[in-house]
Every structure is written in structure tokens, then in C-alpha cells.
Amino acid sequence: MSKKKALGRGLSALLSDTPEDEKLEVEIPHAHSSHPAVSDTVNEIALEYIETNPFQPRTHFDQQALQELAESIKVHGIIQPITVRRLAHNQYQLISGERRFQASKLAGLTKVPAYIRTANDQQMLEMALIENIQRENLNPIEISLSYQRLISECNLKQEELGERVGKNRTTVTNYLRLLKLPPDIQIALRDNRISMGHARAIINIEDPGTQLFIFNKIISEDLSVRKVEELARQVGIGNKPVIAQPPATSQPKEIVQVQSKLSSHFGTKVSVKSDGKKGEIRIPFLSVEDLNRILDILKV
């Protein structure tokens, strides 16, 4: 059976049962395997043996919420075990439960309860993305990037993706369109400075300069979604509002495009400067956790 058909049956098809006596003797499946094994037995695993999931789509964790979860774990322990895959002897990788994993560290635990599954990289990616999406706790940009990764890395069409995540094609398309917005707007949406309604209105405007102008008006004047929709309609019928044109960039178009792609890829505003021969790329980070997220993307 081909990889695409195996993945096409949904998340549940990836979680076939395996006998209890095989739970610590499972082999990492071949790249074309379609039946990752799962043990229903909870195993106590040392935190030092577990590494984070490189396919984790969630990029921001509320530190206060993590601390609160850590305090709860100190009192009650971990109610729901995490899920990992076994890479080698005393080496595991998270599939789901990164908040519980990080909070357990803060709580001072040395071991955590875990289910052990086996899955190849593509199955890992799909399980991580779909499980996170279904929890509905990702911000719109993380959801958009997750959808894009499912399409590009798991070879899914938009219709197939919609079936997998329980969304219609229009909803999937609207999320994917967010990735075409300028990086500043994507970052604002990621950080909840503007709403999904604001973003949907802005994306109906073709000119990036006008998109950014209206975005700045949203921030400075606290415009409602309805007001932004009115501005977008004015632009759409050729009755542009009288707005100052954004200053022209001194960078070549190709550099601007690269900068936009990198900003979208890393989920932060990336600066690219070039004099035509040499240049520099700057990737800012907001915290140690954000730096680790970027390093994971770079696979460093």
C-alpha cells in the first residue's frame, strides 16, 4: 500500500494495537509502513530520555499557564499520560503532550507516565499536526502553517485535508490564504493583536502596501471588523480611500520576497539585507523558548 493511501485513512488508522509484551521491543517502521504500533500500557519514562517533537506545530506556550500546570502536577501528578515514540534504547521522542512534558520539568519530576507508539517521520508529522489542530488551541497562523505542512509534506490535497481535520474546503482555503499576508500582519494575527475577521477582510485587498496601511489603521485606531470590511470594499470597487502610500522599499523585489517567505517560515519578522553581493539575515526571538523553536526549525 502506498504511503498516501495509508495516511488517507485518518489518525485512527495510524494507531493499531500491539500486544503488551511487544511494547518495549517494537521496531521503528520502514518509511512506507502504514501501521504504527501503539501500546495501551502506561510506562514510566525518565524525562532525560525524552526529546521534544521536531514536528510540533505549536510554537508559543504561555509561561504563566505552564507554571500553573506545574503547580497542579505537583499536587495531583499527571492525569493524562504523554505519548512518545521509541527511537532507541532509553531514547524517546514526544508525539503529543509537550505542555505536560515542559510543566513536569518545572514541577521537578524525574519520570512521567507515557504511552509508547512507533511511527515513521511522516506519520509523526501527521499525528502531531492533526492532534494539535483538533485541540483547537493553536493560533490562526499556526493552524495555517499546519495545514500547509499537511499539504506539502504529507501530499494531501485541500479536499483530503478538509476531511482529515473536519473542515470544509472554504475554511481550509481561508486559513492558507493568511500565509500570503505581509509578515507584520501575520505576526499581529499570531499574537492576537488583530482578529481572524480583520485578517479575512485585509486579505481581500490585493496590494500589499494598502494591506499594511489598513493594518496600521486597525492598530492605531482600534478599527472594528465591520469598518475594515468597508475599507476593503471601497478598495475592491476602485473607490480607494485617501491614504498615504507606504514608502517604497530600497531592497530589490527578489530580496523582499525572500524576506517574506522566511518570515512566514519562521513565524517571526525576518530581516534580509543585501548590497547585491553580500548581506545578512536576522531572525529575532522573543524568549529562550522562542529561540529553541527557531533552532528546531533550523534542525540545529
Residue pairs with C-beta under 8 A, 6 or more apart in sequence:
1 34
2 32
3 31
3 32
3 34
3 122
3 155
4 155
5 34
6 13
6 32
6 33
6 34
6 35
7 14
7 34
7 122
7 123
7 126
7 154
7 155
7 156
8 156
8 160
10 163
10 164
11 126
11 127
11 130
11 131
11 164
13 34
14 35
14 36
14 119
14 123
14 126
14 127
15 36
15 38
15 117
16 35
16 36
16 37
16 38
17 37
17 38
17 40
18 26
18 37
18 38
18 39
20 39
20 40
20 41
22 37
22 39
23 39
23 41
23 43
23 116
24 43
24 86
24 116
26 37
26 39
26 86
26 116
26 118
27 118
28 85
28 86
28 87
28 118
28 120
29 35
29 36
29 118
29 119
29 120
29 123
30 120
31 120
31 121
31 122
33 120
36 85
36 117
36 118
36 119
36 120
36 123
37 117
37 118
38 115
38 116
38 117
38 118
39 115
39 116
39 117
40 115
41 115
42 81
42 113
42 114
42 115
43 113
43 114
43 115
43 116
44 111
44 112
44 113
44 114
45 84
45 92
45 111
45 112
45 113
45 114
46 90
46 110
46 111
47 101
47 104
47 105
47 109
47 110
47 111
47 112
48 110
49 90
49 91
49 92
50 82
50 84
50 92
50 93
50 94
50 101
50 112
50 114
51 91
51 92
51 93
51 94
52 93
52 94
52 98
52 101
52 296
53 93
53 94
53 95
53 96
53 98
53 124
53 128
54 93
54 296
54 299
55 121
55 124
55 125
55 128
55 129
56 94
56 98
56 128
56 132
56 296
57 128
57 129
57 132
57 133
57 138
57 142
57 145
57 146
57 149
58 98
58 132
58 137
58 138
58 142
59 142
59 267
59 290
59 293
60 139
60 142
60 190
60 289
60 290
60 293
61 98
61 99
61 102
61 289
63 287
63 289
65 99
66 99
66 102
66 103
66 106
67 103
67 106
69 99
69 100
69 103
70 103
70 104
70 106
70 107
71 107
73 100
73 103
73 104
73 107
73 109
74 107
74 108
78 100
78 104
78 109
78 112
78 113
80 97
80 100
81 97
81 112
81 113
81 114
81 115
82 94
82 96
82 97
82 100
82 101
82 112
82 113
82 114
82 115
83 94
83 95
83 96
83 97
83 114
83 115
83 117
84 92
84 93
84 94
84 95
84 114
84 115
84 116
84 117
85 92
85 93
85 95
85 116
85 117
85 118
85 119
85 124
86 92
86 116
86 118
87 93
92 114
92 116
93 124
94 101
95 117
95 119
95 124
95 127
95 128
95 131
96 127
96 128
96 131
96 132
97 114
100 112
101 112
104 112
119 127
122 153
122 154
125 149
125 150
125 153
125 154
126 150
126 154
129 146
129 149
129 150
130 150
130 164
130 165
132 138
132 142
132 146
133 143
133 146
133 147
133 165
134 165
134 166
138 146
139 189
139 190
139 191
139 192
140 175
140 178
140 189
140 190
140 196
140 199
141 178
141 179
141 186
141 187
141 189
141 190
141 267
142 190
142 267
143 175
144 175
144 176
144 178
144 179
145 179
145 264
145 267
147 161
147 165
147 172
147 175
147 176
148 176
148 179
150 156
150 161
150 164
150 165
151 157
151 158
151 161
151 176
156 164
158 169
158 172
158 173
158 176
159 169
161 172
162 168
162 169
162 171
162 172
165 172
174 200
177 203
178 186
178 189
178 199
178 203
179 186
179 264
180 203
181 189
181 199
181 202
181 203
181 211
182 208
182 211
182 212
182 215
182 260
183 259
183 260
183 263
183 264
183 269
183 270
184 212
184 215
184 269
185 194
185 199
185 202
185 211
185 212
185 215
186 263
186 264
186 267
187 263
187 267
187 268
187 269
188 194
188 215
188 219
189 195
189 196
189 198
189 199
190 267
193 219
194 215
194 218
194 219
195 225
197 225
197 228
198 215
198 218
198 223
198 225
198 228
201 225
201 228
201 229
201 231
201 232
202 211
202 214
202 215
202 228
202 232
203 211
204 232
204 236
205 211
205 214
205 232
205 235
205 236
207 235
209 245
209 246
210 235
210 240
210 243
212 246
213 243
213 244
213 245
213 246
214 223
214 228
214 231
214 232
214 243
217 223
217 231
218 228
223 231
231 241
234 240
234 241
235 241
249 256
251 259
251 272
251 273
251 274
252 274
252 276
255 272
255 273
255 274
255 279
258 272
259 270
259 271
259 272
262 270
262 272
262 281
262 283
263 269
263 270
265 297
266 283
266 294
266 297
267 293
268 283
268 284
268 285
268 286
268 290
268 294
269 284
270 281
270 282
270 283
270 284
271 280
271 281
271 282
271 284
272 279
272 280
272 281
272 282
273 279
273 280
273 282
283 294
285 291
285 293
285 294
